[in-house]
């Protein structure tokens, strides 16, 4: 006797229901995994864009500091001379030597 002949119609029906539910659960599981993959990919892309922006801002600031440093060397001499001149002016009195204060 073959296996198909031993099973009744009701039993065959429940086997097919079981197989269909197993396939449906597997399809559902795959869909859930794909949804999680898409969500995590989106989060990863957002974090990568933020990291790239921070990196570009850092590189740009380093470049601008180097650029400003090369151009600021002559100006720094003028600033240093101005600072020394301001220090000398602050040591000098603002009144004449022989003048008398008003009481």
C-alpha positions, 0 to 999 in steps of 0.5 A: 500500500502506498502512503497516499492510500493509507491517509484519509481525506481529513488527514491529507487536508490537515497536512496541507494546512500544516505545510501551508502554515509552515510556508506562511511562517517562513515567508513572514519571518523573511519579511520581518528580517528584510524590514529589520535590514532596511531599518538598520540600513537607514540608521547606518546611512544617517550615522555615516552621513553625520560622521562624514559631515563631522569629518569634513568640518574637521578637515576644513577647519584644519585647512583654514587654520593652515591657510590663515596661519600662512597669511597671518605671519606679516599681520602677527608682526604688526600685532606684536608691535602694536601690543608693545606700543600699547604697553609703553603707552600704559607706563607713561603718565597721562598728566604733565610732570609739573602739573598740580592736581585740582582739589 
